[in-house]
Amino acid sequence: MKKLQKLLTLGLAAAGAAVLLTGCGKKALEGPDLEAASWDQITEAARDTTVTFYGWGGDENRNNWLNTTVADHVKENYGITLEVVGMDINDILTKLSGEKQAGSEKGSIDMIWINGENFYSAKDNGLLYGPFTHKLPNMEAYVDLEDPETLNDFCMPIEGYEAPYAKAQMVLYADTAVTPELPENAAEFMEFCKKYPGKVTYPALPDFTGSAFVRCLIYETCGWEQFQDMEADYDTVKTAIEPALSYLRELNPYLWNQGKTFPDSSTTVDAMFADGELVLDMSYGPFSVASGIEEGIYTDTTQTFVFDNGTIGNTNYMGIAFNSPNKAGAMVVINAILSGEIQLTQYAQLKELPVVDQDKLSAEEKAAFDAVELGQGILTQAELLSHRLPEMPASLVPVIEEIWLNEVVGKV
């Protein structure tokens, strides 16, 4: 009721039409009348409120961008206070699941940074609010609504339960002063590892980057089409990826520690590469090399590359908790992040692939995106997108991770 009275004192009641259509202000908009409300009414209900945004907090650059660029924008334009809370997605879903079981109608989480199997689980268990993306003006204004990654997340129908945030794509990189040759396919990658024994590895699954890299090698050796509608059955998947399992087992003796163990995370692999212990690294951030060179972590001869057949790309998204206390505010913040203006800052400041449709940008906006200097050692956005392969269904990912643990680790 305090929020309701605050909105009333701000003049929502005096707006007349807004009250007639939405009952009695913010409480109605957060409830069943939110769907019927106009965007102006949703924006007014969100004004001068607080929105919490929960997600992985390990990227300091992104944290700074959210806490300054995005927070300043929504504060200036809507009076919204954005509170960014760093929390592992598993802990977020555990928290929401507990609130769901307890019948909590109002939680503490508004927005969630989410994608892939976590979205699959959250949506399947009723932990997300939606559909809501059809209410966002910037979805229509800036996003390709027919893009497969707008419609599906790891082959899971989105159905309006999350909005795109940024695009990611698996890339590899090496210091060309140390290893002039850059492998263009799985066969050349094998030869590369044989030439530099003990100097290549990947993060142990289920690390996000390590898991994606293994899926890229599966695509290289088994193709990708068959997995798009495959049943998440252990034996079915194991049979389909047997050529990749044989490849990975053959690869093991030439990896760091002879493939008996693997580094625990992508952060560890990054540090090993930066220290010269490894001659190759990988990332889901396609422009991460530029940042590393700029910060003096990598040499200026470090170069990004992808396999000729392509590498897996996906989109990460923003969802709203099923019991968000401020769904209107969350929608307004998500809509702001989808704007050309904020997507441009994400592209320039964070070096993340934007989710805007280039064909929907104005000439001025296109020029602004084209003028962004991304730095050294990277592939262009056009080169990346032309080598972009679709993700597998989210349900296959944990199955593949289990098979990898049983059939690859230590199998020398």
C-alpha positions as CSV (number, residue, x, y, z in Angstrom):
1,M,0.0,0.0,0.0
2,K,2.9,2.4,0.6
3,K,3.9,2.0,-3.1
4,L,0.3,2.5,-4.1
5,Q,0.0,5.7,-2.1
6,K,3.3,7.0,-3.4
7,L,2.0,6.6,-7.0
8,L,-1.3,8.3,-6.1
9,T,0.6,11.3,-4.6
10,L,2.6,11.5,-7.8
11,G,-0.6,12.2,-9.7
12,L,-1.6,8.8,-11.1
13,A,-5.1,9.2,-9.7
14,A,-5.4,12.6,-11.4
15,A,-4.5,11.0,-14.7
16,G,-8.1,9.9,-15.0
17,A,-8.0,7.5,-17.9
18,A,-5.2,5.5,-16.4
19,V,-7.2,4.9,-13.2
20,L,-10.3,4.1,-15.2
21,L,-8.5,1.4,-17.2
22,T,-6.3,-0.1,-14.5
23,G,-8.4,0.1,-11.3
24,C,-6.4,1.7,-8.6
25,G,-2.9,2.3,-9.8
26,K,0.2,0.2,-9.4
27,K,-1.3,-2.7,-7.5
28,A,-3.6,-3.4,-10.4
29,L,-0.9,-3.0,-13.0
30,E,1.3,-5.6,-11.2
31,G,-1.6,-8.0,-11.1
32,P,-4.0,-9.3,-13.7
33,D,-4.6,-5.8,-15.3
34,L,-1.0,-5.4,-16.4
35,E,-1.8,-7.2,-19.7
36,A,-4.6,-4.8,-20.4
37,A,-2.6,-1.6,-19.5
38,S,-1.2,0.7,-22.2
39,W,2.5,1.2,-22.3
40,D,2.1,4.8,-21.0
41,Q,0.2,3.3,-18.0
42,I,2.9,0.7,-17.4
43,T,5.6,3.4,-17.6
44,E,3.7,5.6,-15.1
45,A,3.2,2.7,-12.7
46,A,7.0,2.1,-12.8
47,R,7.9,5.7,-12.2
48,D,9.9,6.4,-9.0
49,T,10.1,2.7,-8.0
50,T,13.0,0.3,-7.5
51,V,13.8,-2.6,-9.8
52,T,16.2,-5.4,-8.8
53,F,18.2,-7.1,-11.4
54,Y,19.6,-10.5,-10.4
55,G,22.3,-12.3,-12.4
56,W,25.9,-13.5,-12.5
57,G,28.1,-10.8,-11.0
58,G,31.5,-12.0,-12.1
59,D,31.9,-9.5,-14.9
60,E,33.0,-6.2,-13.4
61,N,32.8,-4.3,-16.7
62,R,29.1,-5.4,-17.0
63,N,28.5,-4.5,-13.4
64,N,29.9,-1.1,-13.9
65,W,27.8,-0.6,-17.1
66,L,24.6,-1.6,-15.4
67,N,25.3,0.5,-12.3
68,T,26.2,3.6,-14.3
69,T,25.1,3.7,-17.9
70,V,21.9,1.8,-17.5
71,A,21.0,2.9,-14.0
72,D,21.6,6.5,-14.9
73,H,19.4,6.2,-18.0
74,V,16.4,4.7,-16.2
75,K,16.8,7.1,-13.3
76,E,16.9,10.1,-15.5
77,N,14.0,9.0,-17.8
78,Y,11.7,7.2,-15.5
79,G,12.9,7.9,-11.9
80,I,13.6,4.2,-11.5
81,T,16.3,3.1,-9.1
82,L,18.1,0.0,-10.5
83,E,19.6,-2.3,-7.9
84,V,22.0,-4.9,-9.4
85,V,22.4,-8.0,-7.4
86,G,25.2,-10.5,-8.2
87,M,24.1,-14.1,-7.7
88,D,24.7,-17.4,-9.4
89,I,21.8,-18.4,-11.5
90,N,21.4,-21.7,-9.7
91,D,21.0,-19.8,-6.4
92,I,18.5,-17.5,-8.1
93,L,16.4,-20.4,-9.3
94,T,16.7,-22.1,-5.9
95,K,15.4,-19.0,-4.2
96,L,12.5,-18.7,-6.6
97,S,11.6,-22.3,-6.3
98,G,11.5,-22.0,-2.5
99,E,9.3,-19.0,-2.8
100,K,7.0,-20.8,-5.2
101,Q,6.7,-23.8,-2.9
102,A,6.0,-21.4,0.0
103,G,3.2,-19.7,-2.0
104,S,5.0,-16.3,-1.9
105,E,3.1,-13.8,-4.1
106,K,5.8,-11.1,-3.7
107,G,9.4,-11.9,-3.8
108,S,12.5,-9.7,-3.9
109,I,13.6,-10.5,-7.5
110,D,12.3,-8.5,-10.4
111,M,14.6,-9.0,-13.4
112,I,16.8,-12.1,-14.1
113,W,19.7,-12.6,-16.4
114,I,19.0,-16.0,-17.9
115,N,19.3,-18.4,-20.9
116,G,19.6,-21.9,-22.0
117,E,18.9,-24.8,-19.7
118,N,18.3,-22.4,-16.8
119,F,15.5,-20.8,-18.8
120,Y,14.2,-24.2,-19.8
121,S,14.0,-25.2,-16.1
122,A,12.6,-21.9,-14.9
123,K,9.9,-21.7,-17.5
124,D,9.0,-25.4,-17.1
125,N,8.6,-24.9,-13.3
126,G,6.5,-21.7,-13.5
127,L,9.2,-19.4,-12.1
128,L,8.9,-16.8,-14.7
129,Y,6.3,-14.1,-15.4
130,G,4.9,-13.9,-18.9
131,P,4.3,-13.5,-21.7
132,F,5.4,-9.9,-21.5
133,T,7.7,-9.0,-24.5
134,H,4.7,-8.2,-26.8
135,K,4.1,-5.2,-24.5
136,L,7.6,-3.7,-25.1
137,P,7.7,-1.0,-27.8
138,N,11.4,-1.6,-28.4
139,M,10.9,-5.3,-29.3
140,E,9.0,-4.1,-32.3
141,A,11.2,-1.1,-33.0
142,Y,14.6,-2.8,-32.8
143,V,14.4,-6.6,-32.6
144,D,13.9,-9.0,-35.5
145,L,10.8,-10.8,-34.3
146,E,11.3,-13.7,-36.7
147,D,15.0,-14.3,-35.7
148,P,15.2,-18.0,-34.5
149,E,17.0,-16.7,-31.4
150,T,14.1,-14.3,-30.7
151,L,11.7,-17.2,-30.9
152,N,13.7,-20.0,-29.3
153,D,16.4,-20.2,-26.5
154,F,18.5,-23.4,-27.0
155,C,15.5,-24.7,-29.1
156,M,13.1,-24.0,-26.3
157,P,10.1,-21.8,-27.4
158,I,10.4,-18.4,-25.6
159,E,6.8,-17.5,-26.1
160,G,7.3,-14.0,-24.7
161,Y,8.8,-15.1,-21.4
162,E,12.2,-13.4,-21.9
163,A,13.6,-10.6,-24.0
164,P,17.1,-10.6,-25.7
165,Y,19.9,-9.0,-23.9
166,A,23.1,-9.6,-25.8
167,K,24.5,-12.2,-28.2
168,A,27.4,-14.5,-27.5
169,Q,29.5,-16.7,-29.8
170,M,32.2,-19.3,-29.2
171,V,35.6,-18.1,-30.4
172,L,39.2,-19.4,-30.1
173,Y,42.3,-17.3,-29.8
174,A,46.1,-17.7,-29.7
175,D,49.2,-15.6,-29.8
176,T,50.3,-15.7,-33.5
177,A,53.8,-14.8,-32.4
178,V,54.0,-18.2,-30.6
179,T,51.7,-20.3,-32.8
180,P,51.4,-18.8,-36.2
181,E,49.1,-21.5,-37.4
182,L,45.4,-21.3,-36.4
183,P,43.4,-24.5,-36.7
184,E,40.4,-24.2,-39.1
185,N,38.6,-27.4,-38.2
186,A,38.6,-30.4,-35.8
187,A,41.3,-32.3,-37.8
188,E,43.7,-29.3,-37.7
189,F,42.9,-28.7,-34.0
190,M,44.0,-32.3,-33.3
191,E,47.3,-31.6,-35.2
192,F,47.7,-28.3,-33.3
193,C,47.4,-30.1,-30.0
194,K,49.9,-32.7,-31.1
195,K,52.4,-30.0,-32.1
196,Y,52.0,-28.3,-28.7
197,P,51.5,-31.2,-26.3
198,G,50.4,-30.2,-22.8
199,K,49.8,-26.6,-23.9
200,V,46.1,-26.9,-24.8
201,T,43.1,-27.7,-22.8
202,Y,39.5,-26.6,-22.1
203,P,37.5,-26.1,-18.9
204,A,35.9,-29.1,-17.2
205,L,32.3,-29.5,-18.0
206,P,29.8,-28.3,-16.8
207,D,31.7,-25.0,-17.1
208,F,29.7,-22.9,-19.5
209,T,32.6,-22.3,-21.9
210,G,34.0,-25.8,-21.7
211,S,30.5,-27.3,-22.4
212,A,30.0,-25.0,-25.4
213,F,33.5,-25.9,-26.8
214,V,32.7,-29.6,-26.5
215,R,29.5,-29.0,-28.4
216,C,31.4,-27.2,-31.1
217,L,33.6,-30.3,-31.5
218,I,30.5,-32.5,-31.6
219,Y,29.2,-30.3,-34.4
220,E,32.5,-30.5,-36.2
221,T,32.6,-34.3,-36.1
222,C,28.9,-35.2,-36.2
223,G,27.1,-32.3,-37.9
224,W,24.6,-30.1,-36.1
225,E,21.2,-30.7,-37.8
226,Q,20.4,-34.0,-36.1
227,F,20.5,-32.5,-32.6
228,Q,17.9,-29.8,-33.2
229,D,15.0,-32.1,-32.3
230,M,16.8,-35.0,-30.6
231,E,15.3,-36.7,-27.6
232,A,17.2,-36.1,-24.4
233,D,17.8,-39.8,-23.8
234,Y,21.3,-40.8,-22.6
235,D,21.7,-43.8,-25.0
236,T,20.3,-41.9,-28.0
237,V,22.6,-39.0,-27.5
238,K,25.6,-41.2,-26.7
239,T,25.1,-43.1,-30.0
240,A,24.8,-39.9,-31.9
241,I,28.0,-38.3,-30.5
242,E,30.1,-41.5,-30.5
243,P,32.4,-40.1,-33.3
244,A,33.0,-37.0,-31.1
245,L,33.7,-39.1,-28.0
246,S,36.3,-41.1,-30.0
247,Y,37.8,-37.8,-31.1
248,L,37.9,-36.4,-27.6
249,R,39.5,-39.5,-26.2
250,E,42.1,-39.5,-28.9
251,L,42.8,-35.8,-28.1
252,N,43.3,-36.4,-24.4
253,P,47.0,-37.5,-24.4
254,Y,48.0,-34.2,-26.1
255,L,46.2,-32.0,-23.7
256,W,47.3,-30.4,-20.5
257,N,47.8,-33.1,-17.8
258,Q,47.2,-35.6,-20.6
259,G,43.5,-35.1,-20.3
260,K,43.4,-36.9,-17.0
261,T,42.0,-33.8,-15.4
262,F,40.8,-30.5,-16.7
263,P,40.9,-26.9,-15.3
264,D,37.9,-26.2,-13.1
265,S,36.7,-23.1,-14.9
266,S,37.1,-20.8,-17.9
267,T,38.7,-18.2,-15.5
268,T,41.4,-20.7,-14.7
269,V,42.1,-21.4,-18.4
270,D,42.2,-17.7,-19.1
271,A,44.8,-17.2,-16.4
272,M,46.9,-20.2,-17.7
273,F,46.8,-18.7,-21.2
274,A,47.7,-15.2,-20.0
275,D,50.7,-16.7,-18.1
276,G,51.9,-18.6,-21.1
277,E,51.1,-22.0,-19.6
278,L,48.7,-22.6,-22.5
279,V,49.0,-21.5,-26.1
280,L,45.3,-21.4,-26.9
281,D,42.2,-20.1,-25.1
282,M,38.5,-19.8,-25.9
283,S,35.6,-17.6,-24.9
284,Y,31.9,-17.0,-25.4
285,G,32.7,-13.3,-25.6
286,P,33.6,-12.8,-29.2
287,F,35.4,-9.5,-28.6
288,S,37.2,-10.5,-25.3
289,V,40.6,-10.5,-26.9
290,A,40.3,-6.8,-27.7
291,S,39.6,-6.1,-24.0
292,G,42.5,-8.3,-23.0
293,I,44.9,-6.5,-25.3
294,E,43.7,-3.1,-24.2
295,E,44.2,-4.1,-20.5
296,G,47.7,-5.5,-21.2
297,I,46.6,-9.1,-20.3
298,Y,47.3,-10.4,-23.9
299,T,49.9,-9.4,-26.4
300,D,49.0,-7.4,-29.4
301,T,49.7,-10.4,-31.6
302,T,46.8,-12.4,-30.0
303,Q,44.2,-13.2,-32.7
304,T,40.6,-14.5,-32.5
305,F,39.5,-17.2,-34.9
306,V,36.7,-19.7,-35.5
307,F,36.4,-23.0,-37.3
308,D,35.5,-22.7,-41.0
309,N,32.3,-24.6,-40.5
310,G,31.3,-22.2,-37.7
311,T,31.0,-22.1,-34.0
312,I,28.0,-22.1,-31.7
313,G,26.3,-18.8,-30.9
314,N,23.4,-18.0,-28.6
315,T,21.6,-15.1,-27.0
316,N,21.3,-14.4,-23.4
317,Y,18.1,-12.9,-22.1
318,M,16.2,-10.9,-19.5
319,G,13.3,-12.5,-17.7
320,I,10.9,-11.4,-15.0
321,A,10.3,-13.4,-11.8
322,F,6.9,-14.9,-11.4
323,N,6.4,-13.1,-8.1
324,S,8.3,-9.9,-9.0
325,P,7.0,-7.1,-6.8
326,N,7.5,-4.6,-9.6
327,K,6.7,-6.2,-12.9
328,A,5.9,-2.9,-14.5
329,G,9.3,-1.5,-13.5
330,A,11.1,-4.6,-14.8
331,M,9.3,-4.2,-18.2
332,V,10.3,-0.5,-18.4
333,V,14.0,-1.3,-17.7
334,I,14.1,-4.2,-20.1
335,N,12.5,-2.0,-22.8
336,A,15.2,0.6,-22.1
337,I,18.0,-1.9,-22.5
338,L,16.5,-2.9,-25.9
339,S,16.8,0.6,-27.2
340,G,19.3,1.5,-29.9
341,E,20.9,3.9,-27.5
342,I,21.6,1.4,-24.7
343,Q,22.5,-1.4,-27.1
344,L,25.1,0.9,-28.6
345,T,26.7,1.5,-25.2
346,Q,26.7,-2.2,-24.6
347,Y,28.5,-2.8,-27.9
348,A,31.0,0.0,-27.4
349,Q,31.7,-0.3,-23.6
350,L,31.3,-4.1,-23.1
351,K,32.2,-5.2,-26.6
352,E,29.2,-7.5,-26.7
353,L,27.3,-8.4,-29.9
354,P,24.1,-6.4,-29.9
355,V,20.6,-7.8,-30.3
356,V,19.3,-5.0,-32.5
357,D,18.3,-5.7,-36.1
358,Q,20.6,-3.7,-38.3
359,D,17.7,-3.3,-40.8
360,K,15.6,-1.5,-38.1
361,L,18.2,1.1,-37.3
362,S,18.0,4.6,-38.6
363,A,20.8,5.9,-40.8
364,E,22.1,7.8,-37.8
365,E,22.0,4.8,-35.5
366,K,23.7,2.6,-38.1
367,A,26.5,5.2,-38.5
368,A,27.0,5.2,-34.7
369,F,27.3,1.4,-34.5
370,D,29.7,1.4,-37.5
371,A,31.8,4.0,-35.8
372,V,32.5,1.9,-32.7
373,E,36.2,1.0,-32.3
374,L,36.2,-2.6,-30.9
375,G,40.0,-2.9,-30.7
376,Q,42.6,-5.4,-31.9
377,G,42.7,-9.1,-32.5
378,I,39.0,-9.7,-33.2
379,L,36.7,-10.8,-36.0
380,T,34.1,-8.4,-37.3
381,Q,30.5,-8.7,-36.4
382,A,29.8,-9.8,-40.0
383,E,32.5,-12.5,-39.9
384,L,31.1,-13.9,-36.7
385,L,27.5,-13.9,-37.7
386,S,28.4,-15.6,-41.0
387,H,30.0,-18.4,-39.0
388,R,27.3,-18.7,-36.4
389,L,25.7,-22.2,-35.6
390,P,22.5,-22.7,-33.6
391,E,22.5,-24.1,-30.1
392,M,21.3,-27.6,-29.2
393,P,18.1,-28.0,-27.2
394,A,18.7,-27.1,-23.6
395,S,17.6,-30.6,-22.5
396,L,20.6,-32.2,-24.3
397,V,23.2,-30.1,-22.6
398,P,23.3,-31.9,-19.2
399,V,23.1,-35.3,-20.9
400,I,26.2,-34.4,-23.0
401,E,27.9,-33.2,-19.9
402,E,27.2,-36.5,-18.1
403,I,28.4,-38.5,-21.1
404,W,31.6,-36.5,-21.3
405,L,32.3,-37.2,-17.6
406,N,31.7,-40.9,-18.0
407,E,33.3,-41.4,-21.4
408,V,36.1,-38.8,-21.9
409,V,37.7,-37.7,-18.6
410,G,40.8,-39.8,-17.9
411,K,40.1,-42.1,-20.8
412,V,43.6,-42.1,-22.2
